[in-house]
Amino acid sequence: MERRLAAGAQIIAPIESTYWWAGEIQHSNEWLLLMTTTTERFEDLARCVRELHSYEVPQIIASALVAGTADYLEWIRRETAPRSGG
C-alpha cells in the first residue's frame, strides 16, 4: 500500500487450495489477496507481489472492472497515481 500500487486490498483467509506443483497435487491453506489497481499500474503491482511473495510462482491475475461509479473509478486513479519521488 505504501508504494501506491493499489488503491485498496482485501484479505480473505484462510482458504484451502489444491493445485499441481512439481508434478504432484498439493493441498495447502492460503490467503487470498484482492487488490484494486489500474491497468497502467498492474505490471508494477505484479512485480512487487513477486518480490515480496514466498512462492516461486504466485497467482497474479487481473479481472476486468467492466463498470463502476465515476467517483469510485476516480478514487482508484487518484490513489494509484505515481507520486513524485516514489
PDB file of N, CA, C and O in Angstrom:
ATOM      1  N   MET A   1       0.826  -1.184   0.000  1.00  0.00           N
ATOM      2  CA  MET A   1       0.000   0.000   0.000  1.00  0.00           C
ATOM      3  C   MET A   1       0.876   1.256   0.000  1.00  0.00           C
ATOM      4  O   MET A   1       0.532   2.250  -0.639  1.00  0.00           O
ATOM      5  N   GLU A   2       1.997   1.217   0.706  1.00  0.00           N
ATOM      6  CA  GLU A   2       2.855   2.402   0.773  1.00  0.00           C
ATOM      7  C   GLU A   2       3.362   2.831  -0.595  1.00  0.00           C
ATOM      8  O   GLU A   2       3.595   4.017  -0.827  1.00  0.00           O
ATOM      9  N   ARG A   3       3.535   1.872  -1.505  1.00  0.00           N
ATOM     10  CA  ARG A   3       4.034   2.188  -2.845  1.00  0.00           C
ATOM     11  C   ARG A   3       2.935   2.738  -3.764  1.00  0.00           C
ATOM     12  O   ARG A   3       3.214   3.134  -4.896  1.00  0.00           O
ATOM     13  N   ARG A   4       1.695   2.763  -3.280  1.00  0.00           N
ATOM     14  CA  ARG A   4       0.534   3.253  -4.040  1.00  0.00           C
ATOM     15  C   ARG A   4       0.334   2.491  -5.348  1.00  0.00           C
ATOM     16  O   ARG A   4      -0.074   3.064  -6.358  1.00  0.00           O
ATOM     17  N   LEU A   5       0.627   1.200  -5.312  1.00  0.00           N
ATOM     18  CA  LEU A   5       0.394   0.361  -6.473  1.00  0.00           C
ATOM     19  C   LEU A   5      -1.046  -0.150  -6.495  1.00  0.00           C
ATOM     20  O   LEU A   5      -1.534  -0.605  -7.529  1.00  0.00           O
ATOM     21  N   ALA A   6      -1.710  -0.072  -5.365  1.00  0.00           N
ATOM     22  CA  ALA A   6      -3.116  -0.458  -5.256  1.00  0.00           C
ATOM     23  C   ALA A   6      -3.833   0.595  -4.423  1.00  0.00           C
ATOM     24  O   ALA A   6      -3.267   1.163  -3.489  1.00  0.00           O
ATOM     25  N   ALA A   7      -5.082   0.843  -4.777  1.00  0.00           N
ATOM     26  CA  ALA A   7      -5.892   1.798  -4.021  1.00  0.00           C
ATOM     27  C   ALA A   7      -6.445   1.154  -2.756  1.00  0.00           C
ATOM     28  O   ALA A   7      -6.701   1.840  -1.766  1.00  0.00           O
ATOM     29  N   GLY A   8      -6.627  -0.148  -2.787  1.00  0.00           N
ATOM     30  CA  GLY A   8      -7.155  -0.866  -1.636  1.00  0.00           C
ATOM     31  C   GLY A   8      -6.887  -2.346  -1.779  1.00  0.00           C
ATOM     32  O   GLY A   8      -6.494  -2.825  -2.843  1.00  0.00           O
ATOM     33  N   ALA A   9      -7.106  -3.069  -0.684  1.00  0.00           N
ATOM     34  CA  ALA A   9      -6.875  -4.514  -0.692  1.00  0.00           C
ATOM     35  C   ALA A   9      -7.795  -5.187   0.305  1.00  0.00           C
ATOM     36  O   ALA A   9      -8.154  -4.609   1.331  1.00  0.00           O
ATOM     37  N   GLN A  10      -8.170  -6.412  -0.008  1.00  0.00           N
ATOM     38  CA  GLN A  10      -8.942  -7.246   0.910  1.00  0.00           C
ATOM     39  C   GLN A  10      -8.221  -8.578   1.042  1.00  0.00           C
ATOM     40  O   GLN A  10      -7.724  -9.132   0.062  1.00  0.00           O
ATOM     41  N   ILE A  11      -8.171  -9.081   2.267  1.00  0.00           N
ATOM     42  CA  ILE A  11      -7.556 -10.382   2.524  1.00  0.00           C
ATOM     43  C   ILE A  11      -8.660 -11.339   2.959  1.00  0.00           C
ATOM     44  O   ILE A  11      -9.412 -11.066   3.895  1.00  0.00           O
ATOM     45  N   ILE A  12      -8.739 -12.461   2.259  1.00  0.00           N
ATOM     46  CA  ILE A  12      -9.712 -13.493   2.580  1.00  0.00           C
ATOM     47  C   ILE A  12      -8.911 -14.698   3.049  1.00  0.00           C
ATOM     48  O   ILE A  12      -8.106 -15.246   2.295  1.00  0.00           O
ATOM     49  N   ALA A  13      -9.131 -15.116   4.303  1.00  0.00           N
ATOM     50  CA  ALA A  13      -8.294 -16.178   4.838  1.00  0.00           C
ATOM     51  C   ALA A  13      -9.016 -16.933   5.939  1.00  0.00           C
ATOM     52  O   ALA A  13      -9.968 -16.405   6.513  1.00  0.00           O
ATOM     53  N   PRO A  14      -8.600 -18.131   6.245  1.00  0.00           N
ATOM     54  CA  PRO A  14      -7.785 -18.957   5.353  1.00  0.00           C
ATOM     55  C   PRO A  14      -8.677 -19.612   4.305  1.00  0.00           C
ATOM     56  O   PRO A  14      -9.879 -19.780   4.507  1.00  0.00           O
ATOM     57  N   ILE A  15      -8.072 -19.972   3.197  1.00  0.00           N
ATOM     58  CA  ILE A  15      -8.766 -20.743   2.167  1.00  0.00           C
ATOM     59  C   ILE A  15      -7.977 -22.020   1.935  1.00  0.00           C
ATOM     60  O   ILE A  15      -6.760 -22.045   2.118  1.00  0.00           O
ATOM     61  N   GLU A  16      -8.661 -23.073   1.535  1.00  0.00           N
ATOM     62  CA  GLU A  16      -7.992 -24.332   1.204  1.00  0.00           C
ATOM     63  C   GLU A  16      -7.726 -24.352  -0.284  1.00  0.00           C
ATOM     64  O   GLU A  16      -8.636 -24.143  -1.087  1.00  0.00           O
ATOM     65  N   SER A  17      -6.499 -24.598  -0.649  1.00  0.00           N
ATOM     66  CA  SER A  17      -6.117 -24.646  -2.062  1.00  0.00           C
ATOM     67  C   SER A  17      -5.628 -26.038  -2.430  1.00  0.00           C
ATOM     68  O   SER A  17      -4.956 -26.709  -1.647  1.00  0.00           O
ATOM     69  N   THR A  18      -5.979 -26.451  -3.631  1.00  0.00           N
ATOM     70  CA  THR A  18      -5.481 -27.694  -4.213  1.00  0.00           C
ATOM     71  C   THR A  18      -4.948 -27.343  -5.590  1.00  0.00           C
ATOM     72  O   THR A  18      -5.641 -26.699  -6.378  1.00  0.00           O
ATOM     73  N   TYR A  19      -3.722 -27.759  -5.889  1.00  0.00           N
ATOM     74  CA  TYR A  19      -3.096 -27.367  -7.143  1.00  0.00           C
ATOM     75  C   TYR A  19      -1.951 -28.321  -7.478  1.00  0.00           C
ATOM     76  O   TYR A  19      -1.418 -29.017  -6.614  1.00  0.00           O
ATOM     77  N   TRP A  20      -1.598 -28.329  -8.754  1.00  0.00           N
ATOM     78  CA  TRP A  20      -0.445 -29.090  -9.206  1.00  0.00           C
ATOM     79  C   TRP A  20       0.814 -28.259  -8.992  1.00  0.00           C
ATOM     80  O   TRP A  20       0.846 -27.082  -9.351  1.00  0.00           O
ATOM     81  N   TRP A  21       1.854 -28.861  -8.410  1.00  0.00           N
ATOM     82  CA  TRP A  21       3.160 -28.222  -8.291  1.00  0.00           C
ATOM     83  C   TRP A  21       4.223 -29.309  -8.254  1.00  0.00           C
ATOM     84  O   TRP A  21       4.107 -30.278  -7.503  1.00  0.00           O
ATOM     85  N   ALA A  22       5.243 -29.144  -9.055  1.00  0.00           N
ATOM     86  CA  ALA A  22       6.373 -30.082  -9.113  1.00  0.00           C
ATOM     87  C   ALA A  22       5.897 -31.505  -9.406  1.00  0.00           C
ATOM     88  O   ALA A  22       6.431 -32.473  -8.866  1.00  0.00           O
ATOM     89  N   GLY A  23       4.882 -31.617 -10.272  1.00  0.00           N
ATOM     90  CA  GLY A  23       4.410 -32.925 -10.686  1.00  0.00           C
ATOM     91  C   GLY A  23       3.519 -33.635  -9.696  1.00  0.00           C
ATOM     92  O   GLY A  23       3.180 -34.801  -9.902  1.00  0.00           O
ATOM     93  N   GLU A  24       3.130 -32.966  -8.629  1.00  0.00           N
ATOM     94  CA  GLU A  24       2.289 -33.585  -7.606  1.00  0.00           C
ATOM     95  C   GLU A  24       1.128 -32.671  -7.254  1.00  0.00           C
ATOM     96  O   GLU A  24       1.209 -31.452  -7.406  1.00  0.00           O
ATOM     97  N   ILE A  25       0.046 -33.279  -6.783  1.00  0.00           N
ATOM     98  CA  ILE A  25      -1.074 -32.492  -6.285  1.00  0.00           C
ATOM     99  C   ILE A  25      -0.733 -32.022  -4.883  1.00  0.00           C
ATOM    100  O   ILE A  25      -0.354 -32.813  -4.020  1.00  0.00           O
ATOM    101  N   GLN A  26      -0.872 -30.734  -4.674  1.00  0.00           N
ATOM    102  CA  GLN A  26      -0.570 -30.119  -3.378  1.00  0.00           C
ATOM    103  C   GLN A  26      -1.868 -29.642  -2.722  1.00  0.00           C
ATOM    104  O   GLN A  26      -2.825 -29.284  -3.408  1.00  0.00           O
ATOM    105  N   HIS A  27      -1.890 -29.643  -1.406  1.00  0.00           N
ATOM    106  CA  HIS A  27      -3.004 -29.106  -0.619  1.00  0.00           C
ATOM    107  C   HIS A  27      -2.388 -28.162   0.407  1.00  0.00           C
ATOM    108  O   HIS A  27      -1.444 -28.531   1.107  1.00  0.00           O
ATOM    109  N   SER A  28      -2.915 -26.960   0.496  1.00  0.00           N
ATOM    110  CA  SER A  28      -2.376 -26.043   1.497  1.00  0.00           C
ATOM    111  C   SER A  28      -3.416 -25.003   1.879  1.00  0.00           C
ATOM    112  O   SER A  28      -4.372 -24.745   1.149  1.00  0.00           O
ATOM    113  N   ASN A  29      -3.197 -24.418   3.043  1.00  0.00           N
ATOM    114  CA  ASN A  29      -4.000 -23.280   3.465  1.00  0.00           C
ATOM    115  C   ASN A  29      -3.302 -22.026   2.959  1.00  0.00           C
ATOM    116  O   ASN A  29      -2.093 -21.866   3.124  1.00  0.00           O
ATOM    117  N   GLU A  30      -4.073 -21.142   2.344  1.00  0.00           N
ATOM    118  CA  GLU A  30      -3.516 -19.929   1.776  1.00  0.00           C
ATOM    119  C   GLU A  30      -4.410 -18.748   2.135  1.00  0.00           C
ATOM    120  O   GLU A  30      -5.476 -18.906   2.731  1.00  0.00           O
ATOM    121  N   TRP A  31      -3.953 -17.581   1.764  1.00  0.00           N
ATOM    122  CA  TRP A  31      -4.711 -16.353   1.956  1.00  0.00           C
ATOM    123  C   TRP A  31      -4.906 -15.726   0.592  1.00  0.00           C
ATOM    124  O   TRP A  31      -3.958 -15.590  -0.182  1.00  0.00           O
ATOM    125  N   LEU A  32      -6.142 -15.344   0.300  1.00  0.00           N
ATOM    126  CA  LEU A  32      -6.467 -14.715  -0.978  1.00  0.00           C
ATOM    127  C   LEU A  32      -6.405 -13.205  -0.787  1.00  0.00           C
ATOM    128  O   LEU A  32      -7.085 -12.649   0.076  1.00  0.00           O
ATOM    129  N   LEU A  33      -5.592 -12.558  -1.591  1.00  0.00           N
ATOM    130  CA  LEU A  33      -5.425 -11.109  -1.532  1.00  0.00           C
ATOM    131  C   LEU A  33      -5.971 -10.507  -2.811  1.00  0.00           C
ATOM    132  O   LEU A  33      -5.471 -10.789  -3.900  1.00  0.00           O
ATOM    133  N   LEU A  34      -6.989  -9.684  -2.681  1.00  0.00           N
ATOM    134  CA  LEU A  34      -7.567  -8.970  -3.815  1.00  0.00           C
ATOM    135  C   LEU A  34      -7.113  -7.522  -3.728  1.00  0.00           C
ATOM    136  O   LEU A  34      -7.287  -6.877  -2.694  1.00  0.00           O
ATOM    137  N   MET A  35      -6.538  -7.012  -4.797  1.00  0.00           N
ATOM    138  CA  MET A  35      -6.034  -5.642  -4.793  1.00  0.00           C
ATOM    139  C   MET A  35      -6.647  -4.874  -5.956  1.00  0.00           C
ATOM    140  O   MET A  35      -6.799  -5.409  -7.055  1.00  0.00           O
ATOM    141  N   THR A  36      -6.996  -3.622  -5.705  1.00  0.00           N
ATOM    142  CA  THR A  36      -7.622  -2.765  -6.702  1.00  0.00           C
ATOM    143  C   THR A  36      -6.592  -1.800  -7.251  1.00  0.00           C
ATOM    144  O   THR A  36      -6.006  -1.009  -6.512  1.00  0.00           O
ATOM    145  N   THR A  37      -6.374  -1.873  -8.567  1.00  0.00           N
ATOM    146  CA  THR A  37      -5.409  -1.000  -9.217  1.00  0.00           C
ATOM    147  C   THR A  37      -5.896  -0.669 -10.619  1.00  0.00           C
ATOM    148  O   THR A  37      -6.986  -1.078 -11.019  1.00  0.00           O
ATOM    149  N   THR A  38      -5.098   0.061 -11.348  1.00  0.00           N
ATOM    150  CA  THR A  38      -5.422   0.398 -12.732  1.00  0.00           C
ATOM    151  C   THR A  38      -4.633  -0.506 -13.672  1.00  0.00           C
ATOM    152  O   THR A  38      -3.662  -1.148 -13.271  1.00  0.00           O
ATOM    153  N   THR A  39      -5.062  -0.546 -14.915  1.00  0.00           N
ATOM    154  CA  THR A  39      -4.336  -1.309 -15.924  1.00  0.00           C
ATOM    155  C   THR A  39      -2.895  -0.812 -16.017  1.00  0.00           C
ATOM    156  O   THR A  39      -1.963  -1.605 -16.151  1.00  0.00           O
ATOM    157  N   GLU A  40      -2.725   0.490 -15.944  1.00  0.00           N
ATOM    158  CA  GLU A  40      -1.386   1.092 -16.066  1.00  0.00           C
ATOM    159  C   GLU A  40      -0.460   0.688 -14.926  1.00  0.00           C
ATOM    160  O   GLU A  40       0.754   0.634 -15.119  1.00  0.00           O
ATOM    161  N   ARG A  41      -1.000   0.402 -13.746  1.00  0.00           N
ATOM    162  CA  ARG A  41      -0.174   0.057 -12.579  1.00  0.00           C
ATOM    163  C   ARG A  41      -0.046  -1.446 -12.354  1.00  0.00           C
ATOM    164  O   ARG A  41       0.682  -1.879 -11.461  1.00  0.00           O
ATOM    165  N   PHE A  42      -0.759  -2.254 -13.169  1.00  0.00           N
ATOM    166  CA  PHE A  42      -0.765  -3.694 -12.944  1.00  0.00           C
ATOM    167  C   PHE A  42       0.632  -4.305 -12.952  1.00  0.00           C
ATOM    168  O   PHE A  42       0.975  -5.053 -12.036  1.00  0.00           O
ATOM    169  N   GLU A  43       1.437  -4.008 -13.953  1.00  0.00           N
ATOM    170  CA  GLU A  43       2.760  -4.633 -14.038  1.00  0.00           C
ATOM    171  C   GLU A  43       3.636  -4.261 -12.844  1.00  0.00           C
ATOM    172  O   GLU A  43       4.377  -5.104 -12.337  1.00  0.00           O
ATOM    173  N   ASP A  44       3.561  -3.017 -12.393  1.00  0.00           N
ATOM    174  CA  ASP A  44       4.328  -2.615 -11.210  1.00  0.00           C
ATOM    175  C   ASP A  44       3.840  -3.366  -9.973  1.00  0.00           C
ATOM    176  O   ASP A  44       4.644  -3.801  -9.148  1.00  0.00           O
ATOM    177  N   LEU A  45       2.521  -3.515  -9.847  1.00  0.00           N
ATOM    178  CA  LEU A  45       1.960  -4.259  -8.715  1.00  0.00           C
ATOM    179  C   LEU A  45       2.379  -5.722  -8.781  1.00  0.00           C
ATOM    180  O   LEU A  45       2.764  -6.299  -7.764  1.00  0.00           O
ATOM    181  N   ALA A  46       2.309  -6.331  -9.967  1.00  0.00           N
ATOM    182  CA  ALA A  46       2.714  -7.733 -10.126  1.00  0.00           C
ATOM    183  C   ALA A  46       4.185  -7.918  -9.761  1.00  0.00           C
ATOM    184  O   ALA A  46       4.541  -8.892  -9.099  1.00  0.00           O
ATOM    185  N   ARG A  47       5.031  -6.999 -10.183  1.00  0.00           N
ATOM    186  CA  ARG A  47       6.458  -7.065  -9.864  1.00  0.00           C
ATOM    187  C   ARG A  47       6.667  -6.997  -8.345  1.00  0.00           C
ATOM    188  O   ARG A  47       7.499  -7.724  -7.802  1.00  0.00           O
ATOM    189  N   CYS A  48       5.931  -6.143  -7.676  1.00  0.00           N
ATOM    190  CA  CYS A  48       6.033  -6.008  -6.225  1.00  0.00           C
ATOM    191  C   CYS A  48       5.580  -7.288  -5.520  1.00  0.00           C
ATOM    192  O   CYS A  48       6.228  -7.741  -4.577  1.00  0.00           O
ATOM    193  N   VAL A  49       4.470  -7.869  -5.975  1.00  0.00           N
ATOM    194  CA  VAL A  49       3.991  -9.117  -5.373  1.00  0.00           C
ATOM    195  C   VAL A  49       5.040 -10.205  -5.538  1.00  0.00           C
ATOM    196  O   VAL A  49       5.340 -10.922  -4.583  1.00  0.00           O
ATOM    197  N   ARG A  50       5.602 -10.340  -6.733  1.00  0.00           N
ATOM    198  CA  ARG A  50       6.653 -11.351  -6.960  1.00  0.00           C
ATOM    199  C   ARG A  50       7.845 -11.124  -6.021  1.00  0.00           C
ATOM    200  O   ARG A  50       8.411 -12.077  -5.487  1.00  0.00           O
ATOM    201  N   GLU A  51       8.211  -9.879  -5.831  1.00  0.00           N
ATOM    202  CA  GLU A  51       9.346  -9.526  -4.979  1.00  0.00           C
ATOM    203  C   GLU A  51       9.105  -9.922  -3.521  1.00  0.00           C
ATOM    204  O   GLU A  51      10.030 -10.360  -2.837  1.00  0.00           O
ATOM    205  N   LEU A  52       7.871  -9.770  -3.046  1.00  0.00           N
ATOM    206  CA  LEU A  52       7.562  -9.992  -1.635  1.00  0.00           C
ATOM    207  C   LEU A  52       7.011 -11.382  -1.319  1.00  0.00           C
ATOM    208  O   LEU A  52       7.038 -11.805  -0.164  1.00  0.00           O
ATOM    209  N   HIS A  53       6.514 -12.092  -2.323  1.00  0.00           N
ATOM    210  CA  HIS A  53       5.828 -13.367  -2.095  1.00  0.00           C
ATOM    211  C   HIS A  53       6.822 -14.494  -1.893  1.00  0.00           C
ATOM    212  O   HIS A  53       7.908 -14.493  -2.473  1.00  0.00           O
ATOM    213  N   SER A  54       6.441 -15.456  -1.064  1.00  0.00           N
ATOM    214  CA  SER A  54       7.321 -16.600  -0.800  1.00  0.00           C
ATOM    215  C   SER A  54       7.237 -17.671  -1.886  1.00  0.00           C
ATOM    216  O   SER A  54       8.142 -18.499  -1.989  1.00  0.00           O
ATOM    217  N   TYR A  55       6.182 -17.680  -2.695  1.00  0.00           N
ATOM    218  CA  TYR A  55       6.045 -18.695  -3.741  1.00  0.00           C
ATOM    219  C   TYR A  55       6.924 -18.370  -4.938  1.00  0.00           C
ATOM    220  O   TYR A  55       7.155 -17.205  -5.261  1.00  0.00           O
ATOM    221  N   GLU A  56       7.407 -19.414  -5.586  1.00  0.00           N
ATOM    222  CA  GLU A  56       8.178 -19.243  -6.812  1.00  0.00           C
ATOM    223  C   GLU A  56       7.301 -18.691  -7.942  1.00  0.00           C
ATOM    224  O   GLU A  56       7.739 -17.868  -8.747  1.00  0.00           O
ATOM    225  N   VAL A  57       6.044 -19.168  -7.980  1.00  0.00           N
ATOM    226  CA  VAL A  57       5.083 -18.706  -8.996  1.00  0.00           C
ATOM    227  C   VAL A  57       3.766 -18.358  -8.291  1.00  0.00           C
ATOM    228  O   VAL A  57       2.843 -19.172  -8.273  1.00  0.00           O
ATOM    229  N   PRO A  58       3.674 -17.173  -7.719  1.00  0.00           N
ATOM    230  CA  PRO A  58       2.415 -16.798  -7.068  1.00  0.00           C
ATOM    231  C   PRO A  58       1.322 -16.553  -8.109  1.00  0.00           C
ATOM    232  O   PRO A  58       1.606 -16.172  -9.244  1.00  0.00           O
ATOM    233  N   GLN A  59       0.083 -16.774  -7.710  1.00  0.00           N
ATOM    234  CA  GLN A  59      -1.043 -16.497  -8.606  1.00  0.00           C
ATOM    235  C   GLN A  59      -1.259 -14.997  -8.659  1.00  0.00           C
ATOM    236  O   GLN A  59      -1.672 -14.383  -7.675  1.00  0.00           O
ATOM    237  N   ILE A  60      -0.977 -14.414  -9.810  1.00  0.00           N
ATOM    238  CA  ILE A  60      -1.188 -12.985 -10.030  1.00  0.00           C
ATOM    239  C   ILE A  60      -2.011 -12.873 -11.301  1.00  0.00           C
ATOM    240  O   ILE A  60      -1.512 -13.131 -12.396  1.00  0.00           O
ATOM    241  N   ILE A  61      -3.268 -12.488 -11.155  1.00  0.00           N
ATOM    242  CA  ILE A  61      -4.166 -12.382 -12.293  1.00  0.00           C
ATOM    243  C   ILE A  61      -4.909 -11.053 -12.218  1.00  0.00           C
ATOM    244  O   ILE A  61      -4.996 -10.433 -11.158  1.00  0.00           O
ATOM    245  N   ALA A  62      -5.433 -10.637 -13.339  1.00  0.00           N
ATOM    246  CA  ALA A  62      -6.238  -9.418 -13.400  1.00  0.00           C
ATOM    247  C   ALA A  62      -7.648  -9.779 -13.839  1.00  0.00           C
ATOM    248  O   ALA A  62      -7.841 -10.550 -14.779  1.00  0.00           O
ATOM    249  N   SER A  63      -8.614  -9.220 -13.159  1.00  0.00           N
ATOM    250  CA  SER A  63     -10.013  -9.335 -13.557  1.00  0.00           C
ATOM    251  C   SER A  63     -10.463  -7.960 -14.007  1.00  0.00           C
ATOM    252  O   SER A  63     -10.201  -6.961 -13.338  1.00  0.00           O
ATOM    253  N   ALA A  64     -11.136  -7.914 -15.134  1.00  0.00           N
ATOM    254  CA  ALA A  64     -11.578  -6.629 -15.672  1.00  0.00           C
ATOM    255  C   ALA A  64     -12.665  -6.023 -14.808  1.00  0.00           C
ATOM    256  O   ALA A  64     -13.599  -6.703 -14.381  1.00  0.00           O
ATOM    257  N   LEU A  65     -12.528  -4.752 -14.565  1.00  0.00           N
ATOM    258  CA  LEU A  65     -13.574  -3.974 -13.914  1.00  0.00           C
ATOM    259  C   LEU A  65     -14.379  -3.373 -15.069  1.00  0.00           C
ATOM    260  O   LEU A  65     -13.932  -2.419 -15.707  1.00  0.00           O
ATOM    261  N   VAL A  66     -15.549  -3.920 -15.335  1.00  0.00           N
ATOM    262  CA  VAL A  66     -16.301  -3.506 -16.519  1.00  0.00           C
ATOM    263  C   VAL A  66     -17.163  -2.279 -16.279  1.00  0.00           C
ATOM    264  O   VAL A  66     -17.561  -1.606 -17.230  1.00  0.00           O
ATOM    265  N   ALA A  67     -17.454  -1.983 -15.031  1.00  0.00           N
ATOM    266  CA  ALA A  67     -18.250  -0.792 -14.722  1.00  0.00           C
ATOM    267  C   ALA A  67     -18.027  -0.422 -13.269  1.00  0.00           C
ATOM    268  O   ALA A  67     -17.710  -1.268 -12.433  1.00  0.00           O
ATOM    269  N   GLY A  68     -18.198   0.848 -12.992  1.00  0.00           N
ATOM    270  CA  GLY A  68     -18.090   1.343 -11.631  1.00  0.00           C
ATOM    271  C   GLY A  68     -18.596   2.774 -11.583  1.00  0.00           C
ATOM    272  O   GLY A  68     -18.692   3.443 -12.612  1.00  0.00           O
ATOM    273  N   THR A  69     -18.913   3.231 -10.405  1.00  0.00           N
ATOM    274  CA  THR A  69     -19.362   4.618 -10.294  1.00  0.00           C
ATOM    275  C   THR A  69     -18.194   5.547 -10.597  1.00  0.00           C
ATOM    276  O   THR A  69     -17.039   5.211 -10.337  1.00  0.00           O
ATOM    277  N   ALA A  70     -18.498   6.693 -11.136  1.00  0.00           N
ATOM    278  CA  ALA A  70     -17.452   7.649 -11.530  1.00  0.00           C
ATOM    279  C   ALA A  70     -16.565   8.017 -10.354  1.00  0.00           C
ATOM    280  O   ALA A  70     -15.347   8.105 -10.508  1.00  0.00           O
ATOM    281  N   ASP A  71     -17.152   8.235  -9.179  1.00  0.00           N
ATOM    282  CA  ASP A  71     -16.338   8.635  -8.029  1.00  0.00           C
ATOM    283  C   ASP A  71     -15.423   7.509  -7.554  1.00  0.00           C
ATOM    284  O   ASP A  71     -14.299   7.768  -7.125  1.00  0.00           O
ATOM    285  N   TYR A  72     -15.891   6.260  -7.624  1.00  0.00           N
ATOM    286  CA  TYR A  72     -15.052   5.130  -7.231  1.00  0.00           C
ATOM    287  C   TYR A  72     -13.892   4.958  -8.207  1.00  0.00           C
ATOM    288  O   TYR A  72     -12.751   4.774  -7.785  1.00  0.00           O
ATOM    289  N   LEU A  73     -14.175   5.017  -9.505  1.00  0.00           N
ATOM    290  CA  LEU A  73     -13.118   4.877 -10.502  1.00  0.00           C
ATOM    291  C   LEU A  73     -12.096   6.001 -10.389  1.00  0.00           C
ATOM    292  O   LEU A  73     -10.899   5.773 -10.567  1.00  0.00           O
ATOM    293  N   GLU A  74     -12.558   7.202 -10.097  1.00  0.00           N
ATOM    294  CA  GLU A  74     -11.632   8.332  -9.902  1.00  0.00           C
ATOM    295  C   GLU A  74     -10.771   8.103  -8.663  1.00  0.00           C
ATOM    296  O   GLU A  74      -9.580   8.414  -8.676  1.00  0.00           O
ATOM    297  N   TRP A  75     -11.348   7.573  -7.609  1.00  0.00           N
ATOM    298  CA  TRP A  75     -10.590   7.270  -6.382  1.00  0.00           C
ATOM    299  C   TRP A  75      -9.462   6.283  -6.704  1.00  0.00           C
ATOM    300  O   TRP A  75      -8.335   6.468  -6.245  1.00  0.00           O
ATOM    301  N   ILE A  76      -9.752   5.238  -7.489  1.00  0.00           N
ATOM    302  CA  ILE A  76      -8.709   4.267  -7.859  1.00  0.00           C
ATOM    303  C   ILE A  76      -7.596   4.974  -8.624  1.00  0.00           C
ATOM    304  O   ILE A  76      -6.418   4.786  -8.319  1.00  0.00           O
ATOM    305  N   ARG A  77      -7.957   5.783  -9.614  1.00  0.00           N
ATOM    306  CA  ARG A  77      -6.943   6.500 -10.405  1.00  0.00           C
ATOM    307  C   ARG A  77      -6.114   7.434  -9.519  1.00  0.00           C
ATOM    308  O   ARG A  77      -4.889   7.483  -9.630  1.00  0.00           O
ATOM    309  N   ARG A  78      -6.782   8.159  -8.656  1.00  0.00           N
ATOM    310  CA  ARG A  78      -6.089   9.134  -7.797  1.00  0.00           C
ATOM    311  C   ARG A  78      -5.129   8.439  -6.825  1.00  0.00           C
ATOM    312  O   ARG A  78      -3.994   8.880  -6.646  1.00  0.00           O
ATOM    313  N   GLU A  79      -5.584   7.363  -6.207  1.00  0.00           N
ATOM    314  CA  GLU A  79      -4.777   6.709  -5.169  1.00  0.00           C
ATOM    315  C   GLU A  79      -3.651   5.857  -5.719  1.00  0.00           C
ATOM    316  O   GLU A  79      -2.731   5.503  -4.982  1.00  0.00           O
ATOM    317  N   THR A  80      -3.702   5.521  -7.001  1.00  0.00           N
ATOM    318  CA  THR A  80      -2.624   4.731  -7.596  1.00  0.00           C
ATOM    319  C   THR A  80      -1.728   5.549  -8.510  1.00  0.00           C
ATOM    320  O   THR A  80      -0.805   5.013  -9.124  1.00  0.00           O
ATOM    321  N   ALA A  81      -1.994   6.834  -8.603  1.00  0.00           N
ATOM    322  CA  ALA A  81      -1.150   7.699  -9.456  1.00  0.00           C
ATOM    323  C   ALA A  81       0.256   7.746  -8.881  1.00  0.00           C
ATOM    324  O   ALA A  81       0.425   7.954  -7.680  1.00  0.00           O
ATOM    325  N   PRO A  82       1.270   7.554  -9.724  1.00  0.00           N
ATOM    326  CA  PRO A  82       2.647   7.631  -9.226  1.00  0.00           C
ATOM    327  C   PRO A  82       2.909   8.980  -8.566  1.00  0.00           C
ATOM    328  O   PRO A  82       2.495  10.024  -9.071  1.00  0.00           O
ATOM    329  N   ARG A  83       3.587   8.943  -7.455  1.00  0.00           N
ATOM    330  CA  ARG A  83       3.928  10.165  -6.717  1.00  0.00           C
ATOM    331  C   ARG A  83       5.330  10.584  -7.104  1.00  0.00           C
ATOM    332  O   ARG A  83       6.172   9.733  -7.391  1.00  0.00           O
ATOM    333  N   SER A  84       5.590  11.852  -7.118  1.00  0.00           N
ATOM    334  CA  SER A  84       6.951  12.316  -7.403  1.00  0.00           C
ATOM    335  C   SER A  84       7.884  11.824  -6.302  1.00  0.00           C
ATOM    336  O   SER A  84       7.594  11.946  -5.112  1.00  0.00           O
ATOM    337  N   GLY A  85       9.012  11.265  -6.734  1.00  0.00           N
ATOM    338  CA  GLY A  85       9.972  10.723  -5.785  1.00  0.00           C
ATOM    339  C   GLY A  85       9.623   9.317  -5.345  1.00  0.00           C
ATOM    340  O   GLY A  85      10.327   8.765  -4.500  1.00  0.00           O
ATOM    341  N   GLY A  86       8.565   8.704  -5.879  1.00  0.00           N
ATOM    342  CA  GLY A  86       8.188   7.384  -5.433  1.00  0.00           C
ATOM    343  C   GLY A  86       7.670   6.614  -6.527  1.00  0.00           C
ATOM    344  O   GLY A  86       7.293   5.457  -6.345  1.00  0.00           O
TER     345      GLY A  86
END
